Amino acid sequence: MEDSIYHVTAQLHNHPVTAAAIARETARNPTLSKALTFTQQGWSTDFCTDPDLKPFFHRRHELSIEQNCLIWGFLVVVPPSL
């Protein structure tokens, strides 16, 4: 698991869009910021009724956070603004 986290972190530094920019835009995006907060603090066990959050709710067990960026498996969730 630690190797996986290192790999994701290393990849964040090798792209034209920085982790800081992704984190900033994630915080500005209403849906992504909610998904980030729920991933940090825990998702409700009830069914999600927010249509924008449903894709994240269904993948909630696959989401993590690295450098304030939302990670799905080994993929960085890039905000639409980027």
C-alpha positions in Angstrom: 0.0 0.0 0.0 2.8 2.4 0.8 4.4 1.8 -2.6 1.0 2.6 -4.2 0.7 5.9 -2.3 4.3 6.8 -3.2 3.5 6.1 -6.9 0.5 8.3 -6.9 2.3 11.1 -5.1 5.3 10.9 -7.5 2.9 11.1 -10.5 1.4 14.2 -9.1 4.8 15.9 -9.5 5.3 14.9 -13.1 2.4 16.6 -14.8 1.8 20.1 -16.1 -1.0 20.5 -13.6 0.3 20.6 -10.0 -1.2 18.9 -7.0 -1.6 22.4 -5.5 -3.7 23.5 -8.5 -5.8 20.4 -8.3 -6.3 20.8 -4.6 -7.3 24.5 -5.1 -9.8 23.8 -7.8 -11.2 20.8 -5.9 -11.9 23.1 -3.0 -13.6 25.6 -5.3 -15.8 23.0 -7.0 -19.0 22.4 -5.0 -19.4 18.7 -5.8 -15.7 17.8 -5.5 -15.3 19.7 -2.2 -18.3 17.8 -0.7 -16.8 14.5 -1.9 -13.5 15.5 -0.4 -15.1 16.4 2.9 -17.1 13.2 3.0 -14.0 11.1 2.1 -12.1 12.8 5.0 -14.9 12.7 7.6 -16.9 9.6 6.5 -19.8 9.1 4.2 -23.3 8.5 5.4 -24.4 4.9 5.3 -27.8 6.1 3.9 -28.3 6.2 0.1 -27.1 9.4 -1.5 -29.9 11.5 -2.9 -27.7 14.2 -4.4 -27.4 13.4 -8.2 -24.0 15.1 -8.4 -22.5 13.1 -5.5 -24.0 9.7 -6.5 -21.0 8.7 -8.7 -18.7 9.5 -5.7 -21.0 7.8 -3.2 -21.0 4.6 -5.2 -17.2 4.7 -5.3 -16.7 5.9 -1.7 -14.7 2.8 -0.7 -12.3 3.4 -3.5 -11.7 7.1 -2.7 -8.7 8.5 -0.8 -7.0 11.8 -0.3 -3.4 12.8 -1.0 -2.1 16.3 -0.8 -5.7 17.5 -0.6 -6.5 15.9 -3.9 -9.3 13.4 -4.3 -7.9 10.0 -5.5 -10.0 7.2 -7.1 -7.9 4.1 -6.9 -4.7 5.2 -8.6 -6.3 8.1 -10.5 -6.4 11.7 -9.5 -9.8 13.2 -9.8 -9.1 16.3 -11.9 -11.6 19.1 -11.5 -13.5 20.1 -14.7 -11.9 23.6 -14.5 -8.5 22.0 -15.2 
